[in-house]
Amino acid sequence: MKTLSLLIAAFFFCTMFVCCAPNNLQHLHSKKPRATMIHLRGPVSPAWGTSLYNAFKDKKCSMIVAWIESGGGSVTEVKLLEHRIRTMRNEYPKSFMVYSERILASGAYWLACLADSIVLSPAAYCGSIGVTYTRIDSTKLDAARGVVYHIFRSGQLKGLGNPHLPITAHEIHLASLRISRIYREFISVLMEKRGKRLASAYDSLQTMVDYPMSFDDFIMTITDGDVFAGDDACAYGLADKVLWFDQLLGFLKSNGYKVSTVRGMPVTKGAYMKACDSLMHHEIPVELIR
């Protein structure tokens, strides 16, 4: 029993020594403003809101750096999180940066527009501004298999989208209207938050090259669903800076920030990248907003 107690005591001593090593203690008690880095990956989800809230409410945090690797998510989750981010930014006025090393697309880019700045790695792509909706019509396959589905509905629009019902002109019209409305909301957020930067990019392009395109046509071109590499994204005003992760850390530190996790531990290049890469598992699918 005494040996077990000694082993437990030794374990806790070692844990405290690792967590509270001199470098970590120096970091925790540093008077420099803290930039808290959080990692958001995969389809946009409610968990993103929880991670952001934990960072925003931290009184010791002066800046949020959201490292996002995502191809988007559902319209519902994106709009809910947009509202939460706006609310958090009003309640906790802090600097907010989004960084992406691989992909920042569609619904994820929609949310990134709410940040003060967007930073990409030279390997990253961003954009895919638009909306997509998939409707399966399996009625011909059903008929080939000799299967008939009897679907009883209270109205012609009940069960809209059921794959065992043939798509109608009215359904196509409704889907087009809804996609157009959501697309306009996306563009509205883009212009609200990045309109000045887009206008500046457009002016620069006109100055540098013969750019026979109106500003409205320019906006239509960059919001037609395409994705853009880091330098091109900056040239079009969709992003603000291109930095590798170690350069990002250097940039933040040169601006007077100590970079930490939500728990206050220092973010170091090797350990943090290893942890983030382990979360990826495989190549991230470009999953457009749907």
C-alpha positions in Angstrom: 0.0 0.0 0.0 2.9 2.3 0.9 4.6 1.5 -2.4 1.4 2.4 -4.3 1.1 5.7 -2.5 4.7 6.5 -3.4 4.1 5.7 -7.1 0.9 7.9 -7.2 2.9 10.7 -5.5 5.7 10.3 -8.0 3.2 10.4 -10.9 1.6 13.6 -9.8 5.1 15.2 -9.1 6.2 14.4 -12.6 3.0 15.7 -14.1 3.3 19.0 -12.2 7.0 19.2 -13.2 6.1 18.8 -16.9 3.1 21.1 -16.9 4.8 23.7 -14.7 8.3 23.6 -16.1 10.2 26.9 -16.1 9.4 27.7 -19.7 5.7 27.1 -19.2 5.6 29.0 -16.0 7.4 31.9 -17.7 4.8 31.8 -20.5 1.9 31.6 -18.1 3.0 34.6 -16.1 4.2 36.7 -19.0 2.6 40.2 -19.2 2.5 40.1 -23.0 -1.1 39.9 -24.5 -2.2 36.4 -25.2 -3.2 35.1 -28.7 -5.3 32.0 -28.1 -5.2 29.5 -30.9 -8.0 27.0 -31.4 -8.3 24.3 -34.1 -11.6 23.8 -36.0 -11.8 21.0 -38.5 -14.3 19.1 -40.7 -17.8 20.2 -41.4 -19.0 23.3 -39.6 -20.6 22.1 -36.3 -21.9 23.3 -33.0 -18.6 22.2 -31.4 -17.0 25.1 -33.2 -19.1 27.5 -31.3 -18.1 26.0 -28.0 -14.4 26.2 -28.8 -14.8 29.8 -29.9 -16.8 30.7 -26.9 -14.2 29.3 -24.5 -11.6 31.4 -26.1 -13.6 34.6 -26.4 -14.7 34.5 -22.7 -11.2 34.1 -21.4 -10.3 37.4 -19.8 -6.5 36.7 -20.3 -7.0 36.3 -24.0 -6.6 39.4 -26.2 -6.7 37.8 -29.6 -8.4 34.7 -31.1 -6.6 32.7 -33.8 -9.0 30.1 -35.3 -7.0 27.6 -37.3 -9.7 26.2 -39.7 -9.5 23.3 -42.0 -12.9 22.8 -43.6 -14.7 22.6 -46.9 -18.0 24.0 -45.4 -21.1 22.5 -43.9 -24.8 22.8 -43.8 -26.5 26.2 -44.3 -28.2 25.9 -40.9 -25.0 25.3 -39.0 -23.2 28.1 -40.8 -25.9 30.7 -40.2 -26.3 29.7 -36.5 -22.6 30.0 -36.0 -22.4 33.3 -37.8 -24.9 34.7 -35.3 -23.0 33.3 -32.4 -19.7 34.8 -33.6 -21.3 38.2 -34.1 -22.8 38.0 -30.6 -19.4 36.9 -29.1 -17.5 39.6 -30.9 -20.0 42.3 -29.5 -19.8 40.9 -26.0 -16.0 40.3 -26.0 -14.3 42.8 -28.3 -11.1 41.0 -29.2 -9.0 40.7 -32.3 -10.0 37.8 -34.4 -7.8 36.0 -37.0 -8.5 32.9 -39.1 -5.7 30.8 -40.4 -5.8 27.8 -42.8 -3.1 25.5 -43.9 -5.1 23.4 -46.3 -8.7 24.4 -47.2 -11.0 27.2 -46.1 -14.0 26.8 -48.4 -17.6 27.6 -48.8 -19.4 27.8 -45.4 -16.1 27.8 -43.6 -15.0 30.8 -45.7 -18.4 32.5 -45.0 -17.5 32.3 -41.3 -13.9 33.4 -41.9 -15.2 36.6 -43.4 -16.3 37.6 -39.9 -12.7 37.7 -38.7 -10.5 40.8 -38.8 -8.0 39.0 -41.1 -7.6 35.8 -43.0 -4.2 34.2 -43.3 -3.4 31.2 -45.6 -0.4 28.9 -45.9 1.2 28.8 -49.4 -0.4 25.4 -49.8 -3.9 26.4 -48.9 -7.0 27.2 -51.0 -9.9 29.3 -50.0 -13.2 30.5 -51.6 -15.8 28.2 -53.1 -18.3 31.0 -52.6 -21.7 29.6 -53.4 -24.4 27.1 -52.5 -25.1 23.6 -53.7 -28.1 21.3 -53.2 -28.3 17.7 -54.3 -31.7 16.1 -55.2 -31.7 12.4 -56.0 -34.5 11.2 -58.3 -34.4 7.4 -58.2 -37.8 6.8 -59.8 -36.4 5.3 -63.0 -34.2 2.9 -60.9 -37.3 2.0 -58.8 -39.2 1.2 -62.0 -36.3 -0.9 -63.4 -36.3 -2.9 -60.1 -40.1 -3.3 -60.3 -40.6 -1.4 -57.1 -43.4 1.1 -56.6 -43.4 3.5 -53.6 -46.8 4.7 -52.5 -46.2 7.9 -50.6 -49.2 9.5 -49.0 -48.9 13.2 -48.4 -51.1 15.9 -46.9 -50.0 18.3 -49.6 -48.0 18.4 -52.9 -45.1 20.1 -51.2 -44.9 17.7 -48.2 -42.1 15.2 -48.7 -40.3 17.6 -51.1 -37.0 16.1 -52.1 -38.0 12.5 -51.5 -35.8 10.4 -53.9 -38.8 8.1 -54.7 -40.8 11.0 -56.1 -40.1 12.4 -59.5 -38.7 16.0 -59.5 -41.1 18.5 -60.8 -40.7 21.9 -62.5 -42.2 23.5 -59.4 -39.7 21.8 -57.1 -36.8 23.0 -59.4 -38.2 26.5 -59.2 -38.4 26.4 -55.4 -34.9 25.0 -55.0 -33.5 27.7 -57.4 -35.2 30.4 -55.3 -33.8 29.1 -52.0 -30.3 28.7 -53.4 -30.4 32.2 -54.8 -31.5 33.6 -51.5 -28.8 31.9 -49.5 -26.2 32.9 -52.1 -27.2 36.5 -51.7 -26.8 36.2 -48.0 -23.3 34.8 -48.5 -22.4 37.7 -50.8 -23.9 40.2 -48.3 -21.6 39.0 -45.6 -18.6 39.0 -47.9 -19.3 42.6 -49.0 -20.1 43.8 -45.5 -16.9 42.4 -44.0 -14.4 42.5 -47.0 -16.0 44.9 -49.4 -13.3 47.6 -49.0 -10.5 45.0 -49.4 -12.2 43.6 -52.5 -12.6 47.2 -54.0 -8.9 47.9 -53.2 -7.9 44.6 -54.9 -10.0 45.5 -57.9 -8.3 48.9 -58.2 -4.9 47.4 -57.9 -5.7 44.9 -60.7 -6.8 47.7 -62.9 -3.6 49.6 -62.3 -1.3 46.6 -62.9 -2.9 45.1 -65.9 -5.4 45.9 -68.6 -8.4 44.7 -66.7 -11.5 45.2 -68.9 -14.0 44.2 -66.2 -16.5 46.2 -64.1 -16.4 45.8 -60.3 -19.7 43.9 -60.4 -18.3 41.5 -63.0 -15.2 41.1 -60.8 -17.3 40.1 -57.8 -19.3 37.7 -60.0 -16.1 36.1 -61.2 -14.6 35.5 -57.7 -17.9 34.3 -56.3 -18.8 31.7 -58.9 -17.7 28.7 -56.8 -14.0 28.6 -57.7 -11.2 28.2 -55.1 -8.1 30.3 -55.1 -4.5 29.6 -53.9 -3.0 31.8 -51.3 -1.3 34.5 -53.4 -4.3 34.7 -55.8 -6.7 34.9 -52.9 -4.8 37.9 -51.5 -4.6 39.5 -55.0 -8.4 39.3 -55.2 -9.0 40.5 -51.7 -10.3 37.2 -50.4 -7.4 36.8 -47.9 -4.9 39.1 -46.3 -1.6 37.3 -45.9 0.3 34.1 -46.9 2.4 32.6 -44.2 3.6 29.1 -43.3 2.7 28.1 -39.7 6.1 28.8 -38.2 6.0 32.2 -40.0 2.6 32.9 -38.5 3.9 32.2 -35.0 6.8 34.6 -35.7 4.5 37.2 -37.1 2.3 37.1 -33.9 5.3 37.2 -31.6 6.8 40.1 -33.5 3.5 41.9 -32.9 3.9 41.4 -29.1 1.7 38.3 -28.6 2.4 35.2 -26.7 0.6 32.4 -28.5 -1.2 29.9 -26.3 -3.8 27.1 -26.3 -7.1 27.7 -24.5 -5.5 26.2 -21.4 -2.7 28.7 -21.5 0.1 26.4 -22.6 2.5 27.8 -25.2 2.0 26.9 -28.8 5.2 25.7 -30.3 5.7 24.8 -34.0 6.5 21.1 -33.7 4.1 20.0 -30.9 1.1 22.0 -32.2 1.5 21.0 -35.8 1.9 17.3 -34.8 -1.3 17.5 -32.8 -3.2 19.2 -35.5 -2.0 16.9 -38.3 -3.0 13.9 -36.2 -6.6 15.2 -36.2 -6.7 15.2 -40.0 -6.1 11.4 -40.5 -6.6 11.6 -44.3 -6.8 14.3 -47.0 -9.6 16.7 -46.2 -12.5 16.4 -48.7 -13.6 19.7 -50.2 -17.1 19.5 -48.9 -19.1 22.4 -50.3 -21.9 24.1 -48.4 -25.2 22.3 -48.9 
